[in-house]
Amino acid sequence: MLWVLVAALSIHVLAAVFWAGTTFAVARTGGSGAARLFGPQMASAVVAVLTGGYLWSRTHAGAAGRAEHVLGIAAGCALIALAIQGLIGGRSLSALRRHVIDETVATPRIAIAYRAAAGLLAVAAVGMAAARYV
């Protein structure tokens, strides 16, 4: 059964690294490239959340200590980042594709969504890395 945990952890880390890394890059470029990366980002975010939930259920069931509190905050930040990126960024990209709004309106919205998500994902990454040592 240990191999299942190792596989889930590996998938979780790879999906989260892709999601966070591309989010940081799009945030840094002011929203450029968001349309091309949005689908793969949302897919990797869902994989990261699902595997994270599985890992939590297998390794942190029972009484909650400091590590679980830190992980809970980190997971909450990741979920909020997913919601911001998916709702604000996704709606703006969809409206842009349908020509409801133009690039001058959509790009700042996308940039703000990605920058907020990047900040939250940075907090999540630090929290998940540090949780074991608190």
Order of alpha helices (4+ residues) and beta strands (2+ residues): alpha-alpha-alpha-alpha-alpha
